[in-house]
Amino acid sequence: MNKTLQTWIVVADGSRAHLFTFRDLEQGLMPAQLSGLPPPEDRIQSHTEKSDRPGRSISSGDGAHHIVESHSDFRKLEKHKFTVAVAHALNHASLANEFDRLILIAPPRSVGEFRKCLSDEVLSRMHIVAKDLGKAPLQEIRNHVAEFISHRT
């Protein structure tokens, strides 16, 4: 008797993650909710973290004031924190056996961060599509995952 595989497709970028489930060709990709993520309104926007104007310093010798740039990129920090939150949610779902296979679609830079944060258990059941499809229509996502969901291995 063949067990129907539960396949999750996660389309993520630095600020949003969409989950789709796939059981068979008849149902296709079904939108679902990835639990464990902070709601969008709880995430701090990078522009609220940074002061309005950069600090100033006085140069020795000529007395000129120069702008001091921040050493932190708050946008990158927020993207990293979101990637860690998505990875944590996927690790938790894996422990609960909520999926058999995972197809992760993310920009190449995010893929590297996901690999660092995901458990070996998740990595062993995961296929990666290194593309930024966070704003892509469902048909384009379906085209990119077709080769992974067409066979039952």
VMD Tcl script that builds the backbone (N, CA, C; Angstrom):
set m [mol new atoms 459]
animate dup $m
set s [atomselect $m all]
$s set {name element resname resid chain x y z} {
  {N N MET 1 A 0.831 -1.168 0.000}
  {CA C MET 1 A 0.000 0.000 0.000}
  {C C MET 1 A 0.888 1.248 0.000}
  {N N ASN 2 A 0.681 2.144 -0.944}
  {CA C ASN 2 A 1.476 3.354 -1.049}
  {C C ASN 2 A 0.944 4.432 -0.123}
  {N N LYS 3 A 1.831 4.979 0.641}
  {CA C LYS 3 A 1.493 6.099 1.505}
  {C C LYS 3 A 1.564 7.371 0.671}
  {N N THR 4 A 0.607 8.259 0.845}
  {CA C THR 4 A 0.652 9.538 0.163}
  {C C THR 4 A 1.644 10.426 0.894}
  {N N LEU 5 A 2.633 10.901 0.160}
  {CA C LEU 5 A 3.644 11.756 0.761}
  {C C LEU 5 A 3.102 13.158 0.973}
  {N N GLN 6 A 3.398 13.702 2.127}
  {CA C GLN 6 A 3.052 15.099 2.410}
  {C C GLN 6 A 4.263 15.951 2.040}
  {N N THR 7 A 4.133 16.746 1.004}
  {CA C THR 7 A 5.214 17.602 0.544}
  {C C THR 7 A 4.876 19.043 0.885}
  {N N TRP 8 A 5.847 19.713 1.481}
  {CA C TRP 8 A 5.703 21.145 1.757}
  {C C TRP 8 A 6.584 21.910 0.785}
  {N N ILE 9 A 6.053 22.987 0.269}
  {CA C ILE 9 A 6.811 23.907 -0.566}
  {C C ILE 9 A 6.843 25.233 0.181}
  {N N VAL 10 A 8.039 25.693 0.520}
  {CA C VAL 10 A 8.198 26.963 1.220}
  {C C VAL 10 A 8.910 27.930 0.289}
  {N N VAL 11 A 8.242 29.041 0.016}
  {CA C VAL 11 A 8.811 30.105 -0.805}
  {C C VAL 11 A 9.141 31.241 0.158}
  {N N ALA 12 A 10.436 31.506 0.324}
  {CA C ALA 12 A 10.855 32.482 1.334}
  {C C ALA 12 A 11.837 33.473 0.755}
  {N N ASP 13 A 11.802 34.662 1.321}
  {CA C ASP 13 A 12.854 35.643 1.086}
  {C C ASP 13 A 13.153 36.256 2.444}
  {N N GLY 14 A 13.791 37.373 2.484}
  {CA C GLY 14 A 14.207 37.938 3.760}
  {C C GLY 14 A 13.101 38.508 4.620}
  {N N SER 15 A 11.883 38.638 4.073}
  {CA C SER 15 A 10.829 39.266 4.856}
  {C C SER 15 A 9.495 38.539 4.840}
  {N N ARG 16 A 9.353 37.520 4.021}
  {CA C ARG 16 A 8.081 36.786 3.985}
  {C C ARG 16 A 8.332 35.331 3.615}
  {N N ALA 17 A 7.418 34.487 4.047}
  {CA C ALA 17 A 7.488 33.058 3.732}
  {C C ALA 17 A 6.077 32.567 3.434}
  {N N HIS 18 A 5.943 31.871 2.327}
  {CA C HIS 18 A 4.658 31.296 1.936}
  {C C HIS 18 A 4.795 29.780 1.955}
  {N N LEU 19 A 3.816 29.113 2.528}
  {CA C LEU 19 A 3.809 27.657 2.594}
  {C C LEU 19 A 2.695 27.127 1.712}
  {N N PHE 20 A 3.042 26.121 0.919}
  {CA C PHE 20 A 2.065 25.391 0.124}
  {C C PHE 20 A 2.246 23.915 0.439}
  {N N THR 21 A 1.145 23.180 0.434}
  {CA C THR 21 A 1.237 21.733 0.620}
  {C C THR 21 A 0.858 21.057 -0.695}
  {N N PHE 22 A 1.396 19.849 -0.873}
  {CA C PHE 22 A 1.097 19.071 -2.075}
  {C C PHE 22 A 0.924 17.616 -1.663}
  {N N ARG 23 A -0.223 17.040 -1.987}
  {CA C ARG 23 A -0.465 15.613 -1.738}
  {C C ARG 23 A -0.583 14.835 -3.047}
  {N N ASP 24 A -1.288 15.399 -4.016}
  {CA C ASP 24 A -1.447 14.710 -5.298}
  {C C ASP 24 A -1.725 15.727 -6.401}
  {N N LEU 25 A -1.661 15.248 -7.640}
  {CA C LEU 25 A -1.854 16.131 -8.793}
  {C C LEU 25 A -3.271 16.688 -8.863}
  {N N GLU 26 A -4.228 15.947 -8.335}
  {CA C GLU 26 A -5.619 16.390 -8.376}
  {C C GLU 26 A -5.818 17.660 -7.543}
  {N N GLN 27 A -5.236 17.693 -6.349}
  {CA C GLN 27 A -5.369 18.869 -5.483}
  {C C GLN 27 A -4.410 19.981 -5.871}
  {N N GLY 28 A -3.230 19.614 -6.344}
  {CA C GLY 28 A -2.226 20.613 -6.685}
  {C C GLY 28 A -1.623 21.262 -5.453}
  {N N LEU 29 A -1.116 22.472 -5.617}
  {CA C LEU 29 A -0.527 23.210 -4.502}
  {C C LEU 29 A -1.634 23.919 -3.732}
  {N N MET 30 A -1.654 23.676 -2.425}
  {CA C MET 30 A -2.662 24.287 -1.561}
  {C C MET 30 A -1.977 25.229 -0.578}
  {N N PRO 31 A -2.418 26.486 -0.492}
  {CA C PRO 31 A -1.822 27.407 0.482}
  {C C PRO 31 A -2.074 26.913 1.909}
  {N N ALA 32 A -1.107 27.118 2.757}
  {CA C ALA 32 A -1.209 26.724 4.160}
  {C C ALA 32 A -0.490 27.765 5.011}
  {N N GLN 33 A -0.610 27.617 6.317}
  {CA C GLN 33 A 0.010 28.560 7.245}
  {C C GLN 33 A 1.193 27.886 7.930}
  {N N LEU 34 A 2.326 28.541 7.923}
  {CA C LEU 34 A 3.510 28.051 8.620}
  {C C LEU 34 A 3.469 28.602 10.037}
  {N N SER 35 A 3.198 27.734 10.994}
  {CA C SER 35 A 3.081 28.204 12.379}
  {C C SER 35 A 4.458 28.440 12.982}
  {N N GLY 36 A 4.491 29.320 13.952}
  {CA C GLY 36 A 5.726 29.607 14.649}
  {C C GLY 36 A 6.444 30.845 14.162}
  {N N LEU 37 A 5.874 31.540 13.160}
  {CA C LEU 37 A 6.505 32.759 12.662}
  {C C LEU 37 A 5.917 33.971 13.378}
  {N N PRO 38 A 6.749 34.975 13.623}
  {CA C PRO 38 A 6.193 36.196 14.204}
  {C C PRO 38 A 5.285 36.878 13.191}
  {N N PRO 39 A 4.168 37.455 13.650}
  {CA C PRO 39 A 3.292 38.159 12.700}
  {C C PRO 39 A 4.012 39.367 12.113}
  {N N PRO 40 A 3.666 39.750 10.886}
  {CA C PRO 40 A 4.368 40.861 10.224}
  {C C PRO 40 A 4.393 42.149 11.050}
  {N N GLU 41 A 3.323 42.423 11.776}
  {CA C GLU 41 A 3.298 43.667 12.541}
  {C C GLU 41 A 4.252 43.644 13.741}
  {N N ASP 42 A 4.712 42.460 14.158}
  {CA C ASP 42 A 5.667 42.360 15.264}
  {C C ASP 42 A 7.108 42.510 14.811}
  {N N ARG 43 A 7.338 42.400 13.503}
  {CA C ARG 43 A 8.696 42.546 13.007}
  {C C ARG 43 A 9.040 44.015 12.904}
  {N N ILE 44 A 10.205 44.367 13.393}
  {CA C ILE 44 A 10.643 45.760 13.383}
  {C C ILE 44 A 11.116 46.113 11.980}
  {N N GLN 45 A 10.650 47.224 11.475}
  {CA C GLN 45 A 11.105 47.692 10.170}
  {C C GLN 45 A 12.491 48.285 10.325}
  {N N SER 46 A 13.366 48.058 9.363}
  {CA C SER 46 A 14.748 48.519 9.468}
  {C C SER 46 A 14.842 50.034 9.594}
  {N N HIS 47 A 13.914 50.768 9.008}
  {CA C HIS 47 A 13.996 52.220 9.086}
  {C C HIS 47 A 13.669 52.748 10.485}
  {N N THR 48 A 12.977 51.963 11.316}
  {CA C THR 48 A 12.684 52.411 12.675}
  {C C THR 48 A 13.830 52.116 13.624}
  {N N GLU 49 A 14.714 51.217 13.245}
  {CA C GLU 49 A 15.859 50.864 14.078}
  {C C GLU 49 A 16.967 51.889 13.997}
  {N N LYS 50 A 17.073 52.570 12.904}
  {CA C LYS 50 A 18.192 53.464 12.643}
  {C C LYS 50 A 17.776 54.911 12.906}
  {N N SER 51 A 18.673 55.687 13.432}
  {CA C SER 51 A 18.364 57.094 13.662}
  {C C SER 51 A 18.206 57.807 12.325}
  {N N ASP 52 A 17.595 58.981 12.374}
  {CA C ASP 52 A 17.333 59.729 11.152}
  {C C ASP 52 A 18.609 60.187 10.449}
  {N N ARG 53 A 19.554 60.649 11.222}
  {CA C ARG 53 A 20.771 61.178 10.621}
  {C C ARG 53 A 21.974 60.467 11.216}
  {N N PRO 54 A 22.986 60.215 10.399}
  {CA C PRO 54 A 24.193 59.588 10.939}
  {C C PRO 54 A 24.931 60.538 11.868}
  {N N GLY 55 A 25.722 59.979 12.768}
  {CA C GLY 55 A 26.492 60.789 13.701}
  {C C GLY 55 A 27.600 61.559 12.996}
  {N N ARG 56 A 28.208 62.470 13.717}
  {CA C ARG 56 A 29.273 63.304 13.167}
  {C C ARG 56 A 30.527 63.144 14.017}
  {N N SER 57 A 31.663 63.347 13.406}
  {CA C SER 57 A 32.924 63.362 14.141}
  {C C SER 57 A 33.747 64.544 13.651}
  {N N ILE 58 A 34.659 64.970 14.467}
  {CA C ILE 58 A 35.526 66.083 14.089}
  {C C ILE 58 A 36.884 65.515 13.727}
  {N N SER 59 A 37.361 65.884 12.553}
  {CA C SER 59 A 38.659 65.425 12.082}
  {C C SER 59 A 39.755 66.197 12.809}
  {N N SER 60 A 40.798 65.482 13.187}
  {CA C SER 60 A 41.916 66.178 13.818}
  {C C SER 60 A 42.676 66.962 12.750}
  {N N GLY 61 A 43.079 68.128 13.086}
  {CA C GLY 61 A 43.858 68.929 12.144}
  {C C GLY 61 A 43.054 70.021 11.498}
  {N N ASP 62 A 42.055 69.650 10.643}
  {CA C ASP 62 A 41.347 70.700 9.916}
  {C C ASP 62 A 40.025 71.119 10.578}
  {N N GLY 63 A 39.584 70.423 11.616}
  {CA C GLY 63 A 38.381 70.796 12.346}
  {C C GLY 63 A 37.086 70.550 11.595}
  {N N ALA 64 A 37.137 69.829 10.467}
  {CA C ALA 64 A 35.939 69.553 9.667}
  {C C ALA 64 A 35.103 68.463 10.329}
  {N N HIS 65 A 33.789 68.564 10.151}
  {CA C HIS 65 A 32.871 67.544 10.657}
  {C C HIS 65 A 32.612 66.521 9.554}
  {N N HIS 66 A 32.742 65.248 9.880}
  {CA C HIS 66 A 32.530 64.180 8.907}
  {C C HIS 66 A 31.435 63.247 9.400}
  {N N ILE 67 A 30.689 62.680 8.452}
  {CA C ILE 67 A 29.634 61.735 8.794}
  {C C ILE 67 A 30.263 60.414 9.209}
  {N N VAL 68 A 29.737 59.826 10.284}
  {CA C VAL 68 A 30.181 58.520 10.753}
  {C C VAL 68 A 29.114 57.512 10.346}
  {N N GLU 69 A 29.469 56.581 9.486}
  {CA C GLU 69 A 28.520 55.569 9.029}
  {C C GLU 69 A 28.373 54.459 10.067}
  {N N SER 70 A 27.181 53.899 10.136}
  {CA C SER 70 A 26.904 52.796 11.051}
  {C C SER 70 A 27.623 51.536 10.575}
  {N N HIS 71 A 28.099 50.743 11.506}
  {CA C HIS 71 A 28.768 49.490 11.161}
  {C C HIS 71 A 27.778 48.339 11.031}
  {N N SER 72 A 26.507 48.560 11.363}
  {CA C SER 72 A 25.490 47.524 11.273}
  {C C SER 72 A 24.522 47.839 10.147}
  {N N ASP 73 A 24.158 46.830 9.412}
  {CA C ASP 73 A 23.137 46.980 8.394}
  {C C ASP 73 A 21.867 46.352 8.966}
  {N N PHE 74 A 20.946 47.185 9.415}
  {CA C PHE 74 A 19.756 46.690 10.092}
  {C C PHE 74 A 18.854 45.886 9.166}
  {N N ARG 75 A 18.851 46.199 7.883}
  {CA C ARG 75 A 18.048 45.433 6.939}
  {C C ARG 75 A 18.558 43.991 6.870}
  {N N LYS 76 A 19.880 43.824 6.783}
  {CA C LYS 76 A 20.450 42.470 6.752}
  {C C LYS 76 A 20.185 41.735 8.058}
  {N N LEU 77 A 20.271 42.457 9.169}
  {CA C LEU 77 A 20.006 41.845 10.468}
  {C C LEU 77 A 18.569 41.351 10.561}
  {N N GLU 78 A 17.609 42.160 10.109}
  {CA C GLU 78 A 16.203 41.758 10.140}
  {C C GLU 78 A 15.951 40.568 9.208}
  {N N LYS 79 A 16.574 40.562 8.028}
  {CA C LYS 79 A 16.431 39.425 7.112}
  {C C LYS 79 A 16.989 38.161 7.741}
  {N N HIS 80 A 18.145 38.277 8.397}
  {CA C HIS 80 A 18.744 37.112 9.048}
  {C C HIS 80 A 17.841 36.602 10.169}
  {N N LYS 81 A 17.304 37.501 10.982}
  {CA C LYS 81 A 16.422 37.083 12.075}
  {C C LYS 81 A 15.176 36.385 11.537}
  {N N PHE 82 A 14.641 36.878 10.416}
  {CA C PHE 82 A 13.470 36.241 9.832}
  {C C PHE 82 A 13.816 34.865 9.278}
  {N N THR 83 A 14.962 34.740 8.626}
  {CA C THR 83 A 15.400 33.441 8.104}
  {C C THR 83 A 15.561 32.434 9.240}
  {N N VAL 84 A 16.134 32.858 10.343}
  {CA C VAL 84 A 16.294 31.985 11.512}
  {C C VAL 84 A 14.921 31.562 12.039}
  {N N ALA 85 A 13.951 32.484 12.071}
  {CA C ALA 85 A 12.606 32.153 12.553}
  {C C ALA 85 A 11.929 31.127 11.645}
  {N N VAL 86 A 12.081 31.289 10.325}
  {CA C VAL 86 A 11.505 30.317 9.373}
  {C C VAL 86 A 12.171 28.958 9.563}
  {N N ALA 87 A 13.492 28.932 9.676}
  {CA C ALA 87 A 14.216 27.672 9.869}
  {C C ALA 87 A 13.782 26.995 11.166}
  {N N HIS 88 A 13.611 27.771 12.224}
  {CA C HIS 88 A 13.164 27.211 13.501}
  {C C HIS 88 A 11.766 26.586 13.363}
  {N N ALA 89 A 10.868 27.278 12.646}
  {CA C ALA 89 A 9.517 26.743 12.422}
  {C C ALA 89 A 9.570 25.442 11.620}
  {N N LEU 90 A 10.452 25.376 10.619}
  {CA C LEU 90 A 10.582 24.153 9.816}
  {C C LEU 90 A 11.194 23.012 10.631}
  {N N ASN 91 A 12.170 23.323 11.466}
  {CA C ASN 91 A 12.756 22.299 12.340}
  {C C ASN 91 A 11.694 21.731 13.277}
  {N N HIS 92 A 10.875 22.594 13.834}
  {CA C HIS 92 A 9.812 22.162 14.746}
  {C C HIS 92 A 8.784 21.289 14.002}
  {N N ALA 93 A 8.398 21.710 12.794}
  {CA C ALA 93 A 7.440 20.934 12.001}
  {C C ALA 93 A 8.012 19.572 11.626}
  {N N SER 94 A 9.302 19.510 11.380}
  {CA C SER 94 A 9.946 18.239 11.055}
  {C C SER 94 A 9.907 17.285 12.245}
  {N N LEU 95 A 10.188 17.817 13.422}
  {CA C LEU 95 A 10.132 16.983 14.633}
  {C C LEU 95 A 8.729 16.434 14.867}
  {N N ALA 96 A 7.713 17.190 14.476}
  {CA C ALA 96 A 6.325 16.765 14.633}
  {C C ALA 96 A 5.848 15.919 13.449}
  {N N ASN 97 A 6.750 15.586 12.523}
  {CA C ASN 97 A 6.440 14.790 11.323}
  {C C ASN 97 A 5.273 15.368 10.524}
  {N N GLU 98 A 5.273 16.687 10.358}
  {CA C GLU 98 A 4.202 17.342 9.614}
  {C C GLU 98 A 4.408 17.253 8.103}
  {N N PHE 99 A 5.621 16.924 7.666}
  {CA C PHE 99 A 5.882 16.767 6.237}
  {C C PHE 99 A 6.876 15.630 6.024}
  {N N ASP 100 A 6.801 15.049 4.807}
  {CA C ASP 100 A 7.742 13.997 4.413}
  {C C ASP 100 A 8.877 14.568 3.565}
  {N N ARG 101 A 8.520 15.540 2.725}
  {CA C ARG 101 A 9.504 16.201 1.867}
  {C C ARG 101 A 9.312 17.700 1.967}
  {N N LEU 102 A 10.402 18.421 1.747}
  {CA C LEU 102 A 10.361 19.871 1.765}
  {C C LEU 102 A 11.057 20.385 0.520}
  {N N ILE 103 A 10.409 21.306 -0.163}
  {CA C ILE 103 A 11.034 21.999 -1.275}
  {C C ILE 103 A 11.160 23.454 -0.835}
  {N N LEU 104 A 12.386 23.913 -0.721}
  {CA C LEU 104 A 12.650 25.280 -0.293}
  {C C LEU 104 A 13.028 26.114 -1.504}
  {N N ILE 105 A 12.282 27.189 -1.719}
  {CA C ILE 105 A 12.570 28.132 -2.792}
  {C C ILE 105 A 12.968 29.435 -2.119}
  {N N ALA 106 A 14.210 29.845 -2.340}
  {CA C ALA 106 A 14.716 31.057 -1.702}
  {C C ALA 106 A 15.850 31.635 -2.538}
  {N N PRO 107 A 16.116 32.934 -2.376}
  {CA C PRO 107 A 17.258 33.523 -3.082}
  {C C PRO 107 A 18.551 32.831 -2.657}
  {N N PRO 108 A 19.549 32.771 -3.541}
  {CA C PRO 108 A 20.793 32.053 -3.222}
  {C C PRO 108 A 21.426 32.464 -1.891}
  {N N ARG 109 A 21.426 33.742 -1.578}
  {CA C ARG 109 A 22.025 34.179 -0.313}
  {C C ARG 109 A 21.267 33.601 0.889}
  {N N SER 110 A 19.949 33.569 0.794}
  {CA C SER 110 A 19.139 33.023 1.884}
  {C C SER 110 A 19.313 31.517 2.014}
  {N N VAL 111 A 19.529 30.837 0.891}
  {CA C VAL 111 A 19.720 29.383 0.934}
  {C C VAL 111 A 20.891 29.028 1.844}
  {N N GLY 112 A 21.981 29.768 1.736}
  {CA C GLY 112 A 23.141 29.524 2.597}
  {C C GLY 112 A 22.807 29.702 4.059}
  {N N GLU 113 A 22.030 30.725 4.380}
  {CA C GLU 113 A 21.631 30.947 5.771}
  {C C GLU 113 A 20.710 29.832 6.249}
  {N N PHE 114 A 19.788 29.388 5.385}
  {CA C PHE 114 A 18.902 28.288 5.763}
  {C C PHE 114 A 19.704 27.020 6.066}
  {N N ARG 115 A 20.678 26.723 5.232}
  {CA C ARG 115 A 21.480 25.514 5.437}
  {C C ARG 115 A 22.169 25.521 6.798}
  {N N LYS 116 A 22.596 26.697 7.259}
  {CA C LYS 116 A 23.249 26.806 8.563}
  {C C LYS 116 A 22.267 26.585 9.715}
  {N N CYS 117 A 21.003 26.955 9.502}
  {CA C CYS 117 A 20.023 26.953 10.594}
  {C C CYS 117 A 19.121 25.720 10.631}
  {N N LEU 118 A 19.004 25.002 9.528}
  {CA C LEU 118 A 18.109 23.848 9.492}
  {C C LEU 118 A 18.789 22.610 10.068}
  {N N SER 119 A 17.994 21.767 10.702}
  {CA C SER 119 A 18.532 20.532 11.281}
  {C C SER 119 A 18.922 19.551 10.179}
  {N N ASP 120 A 19.749 18.582 10.534}
  {CA C ASP 120 A 20.151 17.548 9.567}
  {C C ASP 120 A 18.939 16.764 9.080}
  {N N GLU 121 A 17.957 16.578 9.950}
  {CA C GLU 121 A 16.734 15.865 9.584}
  {C C GLU 121 A 15.985 16.599 8.465}
  {N N VAL 122 A 15.864 17.896 8.589}
  {CA C VAL 122 A 15.193 18.684 7.548}
  {C C VAL 122 A 16.026 18.680 6.270}
  {N N LEU 123 A 17.318 18.894 6.402}
  {CA C LEU 123 A 18.194 18.924 5.226}
  {C C LEU 123 A 18.146 17.621 4.443}
  {N N SER 124 A 17.984 16.496 5.136}
  {CA C SER 124 A 17.954 15.200 4.452}
  {C C SER 124 A 16.675 14.999 3.635}
  {N N ARG 125 A 15.622 15.742 3.951}
  {CA C ARG 125 A 14.349 15.605 3.241}
  {C C ARG 125 A 14.059 16.791 2.321}
  {N N MET 126 A 15.064 17.629 2.061}
  {CA C MET 126 A 14.829 18.889 1.392}
  {C C MET 126 A 15.449 18.936 -0.002}
  {N N HIS 127 A 14.707 19.545 -0.925}
  {CA C HIS 127 A 15.207 19.928 -2.242}
  {C C HIS 127 A 15.258 21.445 -2.251}
  {N N ILE 128 A 16.241 22.005 -2.933}
  {CA C ILE 128 A 16.413 23.448 -2.947}
  {C C ILE 128 A 16.267 23.990 -4.358}
  {N N VAL 129 A 15.512 25.060 -4.484}
  {CA C VAL 129 A 15.432 25.835 -5.714}
  {C C VAL 129 A 15.950 27.221 -5.349}
  {N N ALA 130 A 17.157 27.551 -5.794}
  {CA C ALA 130 A 17.802 28.817 -5.433}
  {C C ALA 130 A 17.352 29.924 -6.386}
  {N N LYS 131 A 16.149 30.422 -6.148}
  {CA C LYS 131 A 15.574 31.506 -6.962}
  {C C LYS 131 A 14.761 32.404 -6.042}
  {N N ASP 132 A 14.684 33.676 -6.394}
  {CA C ASP 132 A 13.864 34.613 -5.646}
  {C C ASP 132 A 12.471 34.631 -6.266}
  {N N LEU 133 A 11.563 33.841 -5.713}
  {CA C LEU 133 A 10.194 33.756 -6.227}
  {C C LEU 133 A 9.184 34.229 -5.189}
  {N N GLY 134 A 9.635 35.054 -4.253}
  {CA C GLY 134 A 8.763 35.534 -3.180}
  {C C GLY 134 A 7.530 36.276 -3.674}
  {N N LYS 135 A 7.637 36.922 -4.808}
  {CA C LYS 135 A 6.501 37.678 -5.354}
  {C C LYS 135 A 5.968 37.046 -6.641}
  {N N ALA 136 A 6.414 35.846 -6.948}
  {CA C ALA 136 A 6.024 35.187 -8.197}
  {C C ALA 136 A 4.601 34.634 -8.100}
  {N N PRO 137 A 3.900 34.562 -9.236}
  {CA C PRO 137 A 2.565 33.957 -9.236}
  {C C PRO 137 A 2.666 32.446 -9.003}
  {N N LEU 138 A 1.569 31.861 -8.558}
  {CA C LEU 138 A 1.534 30.441 -8.214}
  {C C LEU 138 A 1.946 29.551 -9.385}
  {N N GLN 139 A 1.558 29.896 -10.605}
  {CA C GLN 139 A 1.908 29.078 -11.774}
  {C C GLN 139 A 3.416 29.004 -11.966}
  {N N GLU 140 A 4.123 30.096 -11.732}
  {CA C GLU 140 A 5.582 30.081 -11.869}
  {C C GLU 140 A 6.221 29.203 -10.789}
  {N N ILE 141 A 5.699 29.271 -9.583}
  {CA C ILE 141 A 6.192 28.406 -8.498}
  {C C ILE 141 A 5.947 26.953 -8.854}
  {N N ARG 142 A 4.756 26.658 -9.352}
  {CA C ARG 142 A 4.395 25.294 -9.767}
  {C C ARG 142 A 5.368 24.785 -10.829}
  {N N ASN 143 A 5.749 25.632 -11.784}
  {CA C ASN 143 A 6.682 25.228 -12.834}
  {C C ASN 143 A 8.049 24.864 -12.259}
  {N N HIS 144 A 8.497 25.588 -11.247}
  {CA C HIS 144 A 9.819 25.346 -10.669}
  {C C HIS 144 A 9.860 24.100 -9.777}
  {N N VAL 145 A 8.721 23.682 -9.243}
  {CA C VAL 145 A 8.721 22.508 -8.363}
  {C C VAL 145 A 8.209 21.253 -9.052}
  {N N ALA 146 A 7.786 21.370 -10.303}
  {CA C ALA 146 A 7.176 20.238 -11.016}
  {C C ALA 146 A 8.072 19.008 -11.036}
  {N N GLU 147 A 9.370 19.190 -11.254}
  {CA C GLU 147 A 10.262 18.028 -11.329}
  {C C GLU 147 A 10.389 17.303 -9.994}
  {N N PHE 148 A 10.212 18.003 -8.897}
  {CA C PHE 148 A 10.332 17.385 -7.576}
  {C C PHE 148 A 9.041 16.690 -7.122}
  {N N ILE 149 A 7.887 17.211 -7.570}
  {CA C ILE 149 A 6.629 16.637 -7.101}
  {C C ILE 149 A 6.054 15.624 -8.083}
  {N N SER 150 A 6.651 15.480 -9.265}
  {CA C SER 150 A 6.098 14.558 -10.260}
  {C C SER 150 A 6.459 13.108 -9.953}
  {N N HIS 151 A 7.525 12.878 -9.190}
  {CA C HIS 151 A 7.883 11.498 -8.837}
  {C C HIS 151 A 7.718 11.280 -7.344}
  {N N ARG 152 A 7.606 10.078 -6.933}
  {CA C ARG 152 A 7.258 9.710 -5.562}
  {C C ARG 152 A 8.455 9.179 -4.752}
  {N N THR 153 A 9.654 9.648 -4.990}
  {CA C THR 153 A 10.787 9.110 -4.249}
  {C C THR 153 A 11.060 9.868 -2.987}
}
mol reanalyze $m
mol bondsrecalc $m
mol representation Tube
mol addrep $m
